[in-house]
Amino acid sequence: MSTPGRTDGDLSETPDTDGAAPRLDADQIRALSDEGRRQTVQAGDVLIAEGQRERDFLVILSGKVGVYDGYGTPAQRLIRVHGPGRFLDEIGLLTGQPAFVSSIALEAGEVLAVPWQALRDTVHRRPELGDLILRAFLCRREFLIDAVAGMRIVGSRYSPDVRRLREFAARNRIPHTWIDLEEDPHAAQLLERLGVAPSDTPVVIWRGNQVLRKPDNAELARVVGLRRLSAGGQFADVVVVGAGPAGLAAAVYAASEGLSTVVVDAVATGGQAGTSSRIENYLGFPAGISGAELADRAVIQAEKFGATITVPAEAIGLEARDSFQTVRFDDGTEITTHALVIATGARYRRLAVPRLDEFEGSSVYYAATMMEARFCERLPVVVVGGGNSAGQAAVFLARHATRVDLLIRHDDLARDMSRYLVERVERSPAVTVRRHTEVRELVGDGGQLRAIVVEDNRTGAHEQLEAALLFVFIGAEPCTGWLRGRLALDPRGYICTGPDAADDTASGRPPTNLETSRPGVLAVGDVRSGSIKRVASAVGEGAMAVRLVHEYLARP
């Protein structure tokens, strides 16, 4: 999609063929000029500073602008150059995040500054302009992630906190790079320059010299503009707990219909779908779409209509107060609402093998995104599971790894996997499907996996497979621990809705199709008992839930 980052000596403009660098035509610039103001700039002027939150949409009318990672630091890099007709920034401008890189005038020229609200009004009148800007912004975020730009996480590969921070950044698509204390020869020098002792790591370096020492996920989220819950109590017409496809769909429809809407998630927007490298059977995307892009588009859409989205915020309790529902969170905050939509989905199950904790985060993963793919370059990997998630991971990782062994417990790959994925797996020369195979041991040291011992569950024979990374997709468990004793759950812990919850309801009327045993509380997506585990059905349930919310609110 994009070229590698350039050196400071290369001031050539990013090619027009780059999807992240479209050029506006004269008519589009005229439309924006009606809402903006022209500004003269000189070489060296900082147009957008790393960490800057409030900023305008900038169009280059003349001159050139360089985009720098780590501007003003010894690690400064020029990663792209824009000329006349180009515009600056990336998806963070639309989602309210601070800038992750700096934009610096390379020569004298002129720019057009369009205030954010004016930009929204213009693209509303000219949707083709909005589509062009959105596509470029999405490509630029992907470019920043691929170019390992943005904030820096410094710490040991053996630190659980380093693994936590890296996973949080990856799941939330935050541009970042990891500096390994054991491997990077410049790590010690960097820490010394910042006055940080190795014992204080991990640290996050932001805006060149701002250091966060051992931050928790909530602190990191506040810095990068993801955390928006206030310490005091809040009220909303609709609260959506869970920001996967079902929750984001509910947010879009609720907010677009004028309901004050708050969405929270314990980890990241996108849910499990957000970790998918490519979703190819979702209606309207014949070429497929990555889970990350689908999530980013949904977040922008929900926020456009006024929804508030905050991450991380883990729900830990639910209370009924009169006719309202109050959700309590792990940091002590709470939200009260007329109607609650639960879309917390499910978490992947862990393998029941010794030493798993030792390798999780460094060699064992439960998602296959670009971050994990970078660790797989020219290495052998193993994928465990027979469903669509495992199939997607195997096909995606085969483009990076030297070999992918896909392990299934039975002999029929088509039993739980869509036919199109089965065909792709079987056509990939880098993927070997091992049937009737289960993991028994993990082999390695220092948190680095070297091999796994597998067993043929028919013969009992054992074999050792070389593996630098292990990806596990063996089913999921619902995220409903906080609801036990509050709502009716099925024997596996999924939320009962509609007729299945009828015997437990206290409202004196049968619950609607997505309503739980508590009136005004609905469940959608993978967390709902009997749901179809597909993105399209989750989105449909999220949309339908809002109609049922309106019916509930209209009752006397």
C-alpha positions as CSV (number, residue, x, y, z in Angstrom):
1,M,0.0,0.0,0.0
2,S,2.8,2.4,0.9
3,T,6.5,2.9,0.5
4,P,9.0,2.6,3.3
5,G,9.9,5.6,5.3
6,R,12.4,7.9,3.6
7,T,15.6,9.4,5.0
8,D,15.8,13.0,5.8
9,G,17.8,13.6,2.6
10,D,15.0,12.5,0.3
11,L,12.5,15.4,-0.2
12,S,10.8,13.9,-3.2
13,E,7.0,13.9,-3.1
14,T,5.0,10.8,-2.2
15,P,3.8,9.4,-5.5
16,D,0.2,10.0,-6.6
17,T,-0.3,6.2,-7.0
18,D,-0.1,5.9,-3.2
19,G,-3.6,5.4,-1.9
20,A,-2.8,7.5,1.1
21,A,-1.8,10.5,-1.0
22,P,-4.7,11.6,-3.3
23,R,-4.6,15.1,-4.8
24,L,-7.7,17.3,-4.6
25,D,-8.9,18.9,-7.8
26,A,-9.6,22.6,-8.3
27,D,-13.3,22.2,-7.8
28,Q,-12.8,20.4,-4.5
29,I,-10.4,23.0,-3.3
30,R,-12.8,25.8,-4.2
31,A,-15.5,24.1,-2.2
32,L,-13.3,23.9,0.9
33,S,-12.0,27.5,0.3
34,D,-15.5,28.8,1.0
35,E,-15.2,27.4,4.6
36,G,-11.5,27.9,5.3
37,R,-8.8,30.6,5.5
38,R,-5.5,30.9,3.5
39,Q,-2.3,31.0,5.5
40,T,1.2,31.8,4.4
41,V,3.9,29.4,5.8
42,Q,7.7,29.5,5.9
43,A,10.2,26.7,5.7
44,G,10.4,25.1,9.2
45,D,6.9,26.1,10.4
46,V,5.2,23.4,12.4
47,L,1.8,23.0,10.9
48,I,0.8,20.0,13.0
49,A,2.8,19.0,16.1
50,E,2.9,15.4,17.5
51,G,0.4,15.2,20.4
52,Q,-1.6,18.2,19.1
53,R,-5.4,17.7,19.7
54,E,-7.1,20.8,18.4
55,R,-6.2,21.3,14.8
56,D,-7.7,22.2,11.4
57,F,-7.9,20.2,8.2
58,L,-5.0,21.6,6.1
59,V,-4.8,21.6,2.3
60,I,-1.5,22.5,0.7
61,L,-2.0,25.2,-1.9
62,S,1.7,25.7,-2.7
63,G,5.1,24.5,-1.4
64,K,5.9,21.2,0.2
65,V,5.2,19.7,3.7
66,G,7.1,16.9,5.3
67,V,5.6,14.4,7.7
68,Y,8.1,13.5,10.5
69,D,8.1,10.8,13.1
70,G,9.9,11.9,16.3
71,Y,10.5,15.4,15.0
72,G,13.1,17.3,17.0
73,T,14.6,14.1,18.6
74,P,17.7,12.1,17.7
75,A,15.3,9.5,16.1
76,Q,13.7,12.1,13.8
77,R,12.6,10.5,10.5
78,L,11.0,12.0,7.4
79,I,8.4,9.5,6.3
80,R,6.6,11.2,3.5
81,V,6.3,14.5,1.6
82,H,3.1,16.2,0.3
83,G,2.9,18.9,-2.3
84,P,0.2,21.2,-3.8
85,G,-3.3,19.7,-3.8
86,R,-2.6,17.3,-1.0
87,F,-4.1,17.5,2.4
88,L,-2.5,16.6,5.8
89,D,-3.4,14.4,8.8
90,E,-4.9,10.9,9.2
91,I,-7.9,9.2,10.9
92,G,-7.1,10.7,14.3
93,L,-8.5,14.0,13.1
94,L,-11.9,12.4,12.6
95,T,-11.9,10.4,15.9
96,G,-10.6,13.2,18.1
97,Q,-7.2,11.6,18.7
98,P,-4.0,13.7,19.0
99,A,-1.6,13.7,16.1
100,F,0.9,10.8,16.2
101,V,3.4,12.6,13.8
102,S,4.4,16.1,13.0
103,S,3.8,18.0,9.7
104,I,6.6,20.6,8.9
105,A,6.8,23.1,6.0
106,L,9.8,22.1,3.9
107,E,9.6,25.3,1.9
108,A,7.7,28.6,1.8
109,G,4.1,28.3,0.5
110,E,0.4,28.6,1.4
111,V,-2.1,26.3,3.0
112,L,-5.8,26.3,3.4
113,A,-7.0,25.8,7.0
114,V,-10.6,24.4,7.3
115,P,-12.1,24.2,10.8
116,W,-13.3,20.7,11.7
117,Q,-17.0,21.6,11.9
118,A,-16.8,23.4,8.5
119,L,-15.2,20.3,7.0
120,R,-18.0,18.1,8.3
121,D,-20.6,20.5,6.7
122,T,-18.7,20.5,3.4
123,V,-18.4,16.7,3.1
124,H,-22.0,16.3,4.0
125,R,-22.9,18.4,0.9
126,R,-20.2,16.7,-1.2
127,P,-20.1,13.0,-0.2
128,E,-17.5,12.1,-2.9
129,L,-15.1,14.5,-1.2
130,G,-15.8,12.8,2.2
131,D,-15.2,9.4,0.7
132,L,-11.8,10.5,-0.7
133,I,-10.7,12.0,2.6
134,L,-11.8,9.0,4.6
135,R,-10.0,6.5,2.3
136,A,-6.8,8.4,2.5
137,F,-7.0,8.8,6.3
138,L,-7.6,5.1,6.7
139,C,-4.6,4.3,4.5
140,R,-2.4,6.8,6.4
141,R,-3.2,5.2,9.8
142,E,-2.3,1.8,8.3
143,F,0.9,3.4,6.9
144,L,1.9,4.8,10.3
145,I,1.4,1.4,11.9
146,D,3.4,-0.3,9.2
147,A,6.1,2.3,9.4
148,V,6.4,1.8,13.2
149,A,5.9,5.5,13.8
150,G,4.2,7.2,16.7
151,M,4.7,6.6,20.4
152,R,7.5,4.3,21.6
153,I,7.1,1.5,24.1
154,V,10.4,0.7,25.8
155,G,10.8,-2.5,27.8
156,S,11.9,-6.1,28.1
157,R,10.3,-8.8,25.9
158,Y,9.9,-10.9,29.0
159,S,7.8,-8.2,30.9
160,P,4.1,-8.9,31.2
161,D,3.4,-5.2,31.2
162,V,5.3,-4.7,27.9
163,R,3.1,-7.4,26.4
164,R,0.0,-5.7,27.8
165,L,0.9,-2.3,26.4
166,R,1.8,-3.7,23.0
167,E,-1.4,-5.7,22.8
168,F,-3.5,-2.7,23.8
169,A,-1.8,-0.5,21.2
170,A,-2.2,-3.1,18.5
171,R,-5.9,-3.8,19.3
172,N,-6.7,-0.1,19.3
173,R,-4.6,0.5,16.1
174,I,-2.4,3.1,17.8
175,P,0.8,3.8,15.8
176,H,3.7,2.7,17.9
177,T,7.1,1.0,17.9
178,W,8.5,-1.3,20.5
179,I,12.1,-0.9,21.6
180,D,13.4,-4.1,23.1
181,L,15.8,-3.7,26.0
182,E,17.5,-7.0,25.2
183,E,17.9,-6.5,21.5
184,D,18.0,-2.8,20.6
185,P,21.6,-1.5,21.0
186,H,20.3,2.1,21.4
187,A,17.7,1.3,24.2
188,A,20.1,1.9,27.1
189,Q,21.3,5.2,25.6
190,L,17.7,6.3,25.1
191,L,16.7,5.6,28.7
192,E,19.8,7.4,30.0
193,R,19.0,10.5,27.9
194,L,15.5,10.5,29.4
195,G,16.7,9.9,32.9
196,V,14.8,6.5,33.2
197,A,16.3,3.6,35.1
198,P,15.8,0.1,33.6
199,S,13.9,-0.8,36.7
200,D,11.3,1.9,35.8
201,T,10.4,0.2,32.5
202,P,8.2,-0.3,30.7
203,V,7.9,3.3,29.7
204,V,5.9,4.9,26.9
205,I,7.6,7.9,25.2
206,W,5.2,10.4,23.8
207,R,5.8,13.7,22.0
208,G,9.5,13.0,21.9
209,N,10.2,13.5,25.6
210,Q,7.1,12.9,27.6
211,V,7.6,9.7,29.6
212,L,4.8,7.5,31.1
213,R,6.3,5.2,33.6
214,K,4.6,1.8,33.8
215,P,1.3,3.2,32.7
216,D,-1.9,1.2,32.9
217,N,-4.1,0.9,29.9
218,A,-6.5,3.6,31.1
219,E,-3.6,6.1,31.4
220,L,-2.3,5.3,28.0
221,A,-5.9,5.6,26.5
222,R,-6.3,9.1,28.0
223,V,-3.0,10.2,26.4
224,V,-4.0,9.0,23.0
225,G,-7.6,10.2,23.1
226,L,-9.5,7.0,23.6
227,R,-10.6,7.4,27.2
228,R,-13.6,9.8,27.5
229,L,-15.5,8.7,30.6
230,S,-15.5,11.3,33.4
231,A,-15.0,10.4,37.1
232,G,-18.5,11.5,38.0
233,G,-21.8,9.7,37.3
234,Q,-23.2,10.1,33.8
235,F,-26.6,9.5,32.2
236,A,-27.5,8.5,28.7
237,D,-30.6,7.3,26.9
238,V,-28.8,4.2,25.7
239,V,-25.6,2.6,27.0
240,V,-23.9,0.0,24.8
241,V,-21.4,-2.2,26.6
242,G,-19.1,-3.8,24.0
243,A,-17.8,-2.2,20.8
244,G,-17.7,-5.1,18.4
245,P,-19.8,-5.1,15.2
246,A,-23.1,-5.5,17.1
247,G,-22.3,-2.8,19.6
248,L,-21.1,-0.3,17.0
249,A,-24.2,-1.0,14.9
250,A,-26.4,-0.3,17.9
251,A,-24.5,2.9,18.5
252,V,-24.8,4.1,14.9
253,Y,-28.6,3.6,14.8
254,A,-29.3,4.9,18.3
255,A,-27.2,8.1,17.9
256,S,-28.6,8.7,14.3
257,E,-32.1,8.6,15.7
258,G,-31.4,11.2,18.3
259,L,-30.8,9.1,21.4
260,S,-27.9,10.2,23.6
261,T,-25.5,7.2,23.3
262,V,-22.5,6.0,25.2
263,V,-20.4,3.0,24.0
264,V,-17.7,1.4,26.2
265,D,-15.4,-1.5,25.7
266,A,-12.9,-3.2,28.0
267,V,-10.2,-3.6,25.4
268,A,-10.8,-2.0,21.9
269,T,-13.3,-1.1,19.3
270,G,-13.9,-3.9,16.8
271,G,-14.2,-6.8,19.1
272,Q,-12.9,-10.1,17.9
273,A,-13.8,-9.1,14.3
274,G,-11.3,-6.3,14.7
275,T,-8.5,-8.8,14.9
276,S,-9.4,-10.4,11.5
277,S,-6.9,-9.8,8.7
278,R,-9.6,-10.1,6.1
279,I,-13.4,-10.6,6.2
280,E,-14.5,-11.8,2.8
281,N,-18.1,-12.9,3.2
282,Y,-19.5,-9.6,4.5
283,L,-22.2,-8.2,2.3
284,G,-21.1,-5.3,0.1
285,F,-17.4,-6.0,0.3
286,P,-16.6,-8.4,-2.6
287,A,-12.9,-7.8,-2.2
288,G,-13.1,-8.2,1.5
289,I,-12.3,-5.8,4.3
290,S,-10.0,-6.0,7.3
291,G,-11.6,-6.1,10.7
292,A,-9.6,-3.0,11.7
293,E,-10.9,-0.9,8.8
294,L,-14.5,-2.1,9.4
295,A,-14.1,-1.0,13.0
296,D,-12.5,2.4,12.2
297,R,-15.3,3.2,9.7
298,A,-18.0,2.2,12.2
299,V,-16.4,4.3,15.0
300,I,-16.3,7.4,12.7
301,Q,-19.9,6.8,11.7
302,A,-21.1,6.5,15.3
303,E,-19.2,9.5,16.4
304,K,-20.5,11.5,13.4
305,F,-24.0,11.1,14.8
306,G,-22.9,12.1,18.3
307,A,-22.2,8.8,20.1
308,T,-19.4,8.9,22.8
309,I,-17.0,5.9,22.6
310,T,-14.5,5.2,25.4
311,V,-11.8,2.5,25.8
312,P,-10.9,0.8,28.1
313,A,-13.8,0.6,30.5
314,E,-14.6,-2.8,31.8
315,A,-18.1,-3.3,33.2
316,I,-18.1,-5.1,36.6
317,G,-21.6,-4.6,37.9
318,L,-25.2,-4.0,36.9
319,E,-27.9,-2.5,39.2
320,A,-31.5,-1.6,38.7
321,R,-32.5,1.8,40.2
322,D,-36.2,2.5,39.8
323,S,-36.8,2.2,36.1
324,F,-33.2,2.9,35.2
325,Q,-30.1,0.7,34.7
326,T,-26.7,1.6,36.2
327,V,-23.5,0.0,35.0
328,R,-20.4,0.1,37.2
329,F,-16.9,0.0,35.8
330,D,-13.6,-1.2,37.2
331,D,-12.2,2.3,37.7
332,G,-15.1,3.3,40.0
333,T,-17.1,5.2,37.3
334,E,-20.7,4.4,36.5
335,I,-23.3,5.3,33.9
336,T,-27.1,5.3,34.4
337,T,-29.3,4.7,31.4
338,H,-32.9,4.2,30.3
339,A,-31.9,1.2,28.1
340,L,-28.8,-1.0,28.1
341,V,-27.5,-3.0,25.1
342,I,-25.0,-5.7,26.1
343,A,-22.7,-6.6,23.2
344,T,-19.6,-7.9,25.1
345,G,-19.1,-10.8,22.8
346,A,-16.8,-13.7,23.8
347,R,-13.1,-14.3,24.5
348,Y,-11.0,-17.0,22.9
349,R,-10.4,-20.1,25.0
350,R,-6.9,-20.9,26.2
351,L,-5.1,-24.1,25.6
352,A,-5.0,-26.5,28.6
353,V,-1.2,-27.2,28.3
354,P,1.6,-26.6,30.8
355,R,3.7,-23.5,30.7
356,L,1.2,-21.5,28.6
357,D,1.5,-18.4,30.8
358,E,5.2,-18.3,30.2
359,F,4.8,-17.9,26.5
360,E,1.6,-15.8,26.2
361,G,2.2,-12.4,24.7
362,S,5.7,-13.2,23.4
363,S,5.1,-16.4,21.5
364,V,1.4,-17.4,22.0
365,Y,-1.3,-15.2,20.5
366,Y,-5.1,-15.1,20.1
367,A,-5.3,-12.7,17.1
368,A,-3.5,-12.5,13.7
369,T,-3.1,-8.8,12.8
370,M,-0.2,-7.0,11.1
371,M,1.5,-6.6,14.5
372,E,1.7,-10.4,14.9
373,A,2.5,-10.9,11.2
374,R,5.7,-8.8,11.7
375,F,6.9,-11.3,14.3
376,C,6.4,-14.2,11.9
377,E,8.6,-13.0,9.1
378,R,10.6,-16.1,7.8
379,L,9.7,-18.1,10.9
380,P,7.6,-21.3,11.3
381,V,4.2,-20.9,13.0
382,V,1.4,-23.1,14.2
383,V,-2.3,-22.3,14.2
384,V,-4.7,-24.3,16.4
385,G,-8.4,-24.4,15.5
386,G,-10.8,-25.4,12.8
387,G,-13.2,-22.4,12.5
388,N,-13.2,-19.4,10.3
389,S,-10.9,-17.4,12.6
390,A,-8.2,-20.1,12.3
391,G,-8.6,-20.4,8.6
392,Q,-8.3,-16.6,8.1
393,A,-5.2,-16.6,10.3
394,A,-3.5,-19.5,8.5
395,V,-4.0,-17.9,5.1
396,F,-2.9,-14.5,6.3
397,L,0.2,-15.7,8.1
398,A,1.2,-17.9,5.2
399,R,2.2,-14.6,3.4
400,H,4.8,-13.9,6.1
401,A,5.9,-17.2,7.7
402,T,8.1,-19.9,6.2
403,R,5.5,-22.5,7.1
404,V,2.1,-22.7,8.8
405,D,0.9,-25.9,10.4
406,L,-2.9,-25.8,11.0
407,L,-4.0,-28.3,13.7
408,I,-7.5,-29.6,13.9
409,R,-8.9,-32.2,16.3
410,H,-11.0,-34.0,13.7
411,D,-10.6,-34.9,10.1
412,D,-13.1,-32.6,8.3
413,L,-11.8,-29.1,7.7
414,A,-15.2,-28.1,6.2
415,R,-17.1,-29.0,9.4
416,D,-16.7,-25.6,11.0
417,M,-15.0,-23.5,8.3
418,S,-16.6,-21.7,5.4
419,R,-16.1,-23.4,2.0
420,Y,-14.2,-20.4,0.5
421,L,-11.7,-20.5,3.4
422,V,-11.3,-24.3,3.1
423,E,-10.4,-23.8,-0.5
424,R,-7.9,-21.1,0.2
425,V,-6.2,-23.1,3.0
426,E,-6.0,-26.1,0.8
427,R,-4.5,-24.1,-2.1
428,S,-1.9,-22.4,0.0
429,P,1.5,-24.2,-0.5
430,A,2.8,-22.8,2.8
431,V,-0.1,-24.3,4.9
432,T,-0.1,-27.9,6.1
433,V,-3.3,-29.1,7.6
434,R,-2.7,-31.7,10.4
435,R,-5.8,-33.6,11.2
436,H,-6.6,-35.4,14.5
437,T,-3.8,-33.4,16.1
438,E,-3.7,-31.7,19.6
439,V,-1.1,-29.7,21.4
440,R,0.4,-31.4,24.5
441,E,3.6,-29.5,25.3
442,L,5.3,-26.2,24.6
443,V,9.1,-26.2,24.2
444,G,11.3,-23.2,24.7
445,D,13.0,-20.9,27.2
446,G,13.0,-17.3,28.3
447,G,9.5,-16.7,26.9
448,Q,10.6,-17.7,23.4
449,L,8.8,-20.7,21.9
450,R,11.0,-23.1,19.8
451,A,8.7,-26.0,19.2
452,I,5.5,-27.7,20.3
453,V,4.8,-31.4,21.0
454,V,1.6,-32.7,19.4
455,E,-0.3,-35.9,19.7
456,D,-2.3,-37.8,17.2
457,N,-5.6,-38.4,19.1
458,R,-6.3,-41.6,17.2
459,T,-3.0,-43.4,17.6
460,G,-1.5,-41.6,20.6
461,A,1.8,-41.0,18.7
462,H,3.7,-37.8,19.6
463,E,5.7,-35.5,17.3
464,Q,7.6,-32.3,17.8
465,L,6.9,-29.5,15.4
466,E,9.2,-26.5,15.0
467,A,7.3,-23.3,15.9
468,A,8.4,-19.8,16.8
469,L,4.8,-18.6,17.4
470,L,1.6,-20.3,18.2
471,F,-1.8,-18.9,17.3
472,V,-4.9,-20.3,19.2
473,F,-8.5,-20.1,17.9
474,I,-10.3,-22.9,19.7
475,G,-13.7,-21.4,20.4
476,A,-14.8,-18.8,22.8
477,E,-16.4,-18.1,26.2
478,P,-18.9,-15.3,26.8
479,C,-17.9,-12.2,28.7
480,T,-20.7,-12.4,31.2
481,G,-19.1,-13.0,34.5
482,W,-20.3,-9.5,35.7
483,L,-23.9,-10.5,34.9
484,R,-24.2,-13.7,36.9
485,G,-27.1,-13.5,39.3
486,R,-28.3,-10.4,37.4
487,L,-29.6,-11.9,34.2
488,A,-30.8,-15.3,33.0
489,L,-27.9,-17.1,31.4
490,D,-27.8,-20.5,29.6
491,P,-25.7,-23.4,30.9
492,R,-22.7,-22.1,28.9
493,G,-22.9,-18.6,30.3
494,Y,-24.5,-16.9,27.3
495,I,-27.4,-14.4,27.9
496,C,-30.9,-15.7,27.4
497,T,-33.2,-13.5,25.4
498,G,-36.8,-13.5,24.1
499,P,-38.8,-16.7,24.8
500,D,-35.7,-18.3,26.5
501,A,-35.8,-15.6,29.1
502,A,-39.6,-15.5,29.5
503,D,-39.7,-17.5,32.7
504,D,-37.3,-15.2,34.4
505,T,-38.7,-11.8,33.5
506,A,-40.3,-9.7,36.2
507,S,-42.1,-7.2,33.9
508,G,-45.4,-9.0,33.6
509,R,-45.0,-9.2,29.9
510,P,-43.0,-11.5,27.6
511,P,-39.6,-10.0,26.6
512,T,-39.0,-8.9,23.1
513,N,-36.7,-11.0,20.8
514,L,-33.5,-9.4,22.0
515,E,-34.6,-8.5,25.5
516,T,-33.1,-10.2,28.5
517,S,-34.8,-11.3,31.7
518,R,-34.5,-7.7,32.9
519,P,-36.8,-5.2,31.1
520,G,-34.9,-2.5,29.2
521,V,-31.7,-4.6,29.0
522,L,-31.0,-6.2,25.6
523,A,-28.3,-8.6,24.4
524,V,-26.9,-8.7,20.8
525,G,-24.1,-10.4,18.9
526,D,-22.0,-13.3,20.1
527,V,-22.8,-12.9,23.8
528,R,-26.5,-13.8,23.1
529,S,-27.5,-17.4,23.6
530,G,-28.4,-18.9,20.2
531,S,-26.8,-16.1,18.1
532,I,-25.2,-16.8,14.7
533,K,-21.5,-16.1,15.0
534,R,-21.2,-13.9,11.9
535,V,-20.4,-10.2,11.5
536,A,-23.5,-9.6,9.4
537,S,-25.9,-11.1,11.9
538,A,-24.2,-9.2,14.7
539,V,-24.7,-5.9,12.8
540,G,-28.3,-6.8,12.1
541,E,-29.0,-7.5,15.8
542,G,-27.4,-4.2,16.8
543,A,-29.7,-2.3,14.4
544,M,-32.8,-4.3,15.5
545,A,-32.0,-3.6,19.2
546,V,-32.5,0.1,18.7
547,R,-36.0,-0.4,17.3
548,L,-36.8,-2.5,20.4
549,V,-35.3,0.2,22.6
550,H,-37.7,2.8,21.1
551,E,-40.6,0.4,21.8
552,Y,-39.4,0.0,25.4
553,L,-39.0,3.8,25.9
554,A,-42.5,4.4,24.5
555,R,-44.2,2.1,27.1
556,P,-46.1,4.0,29.9
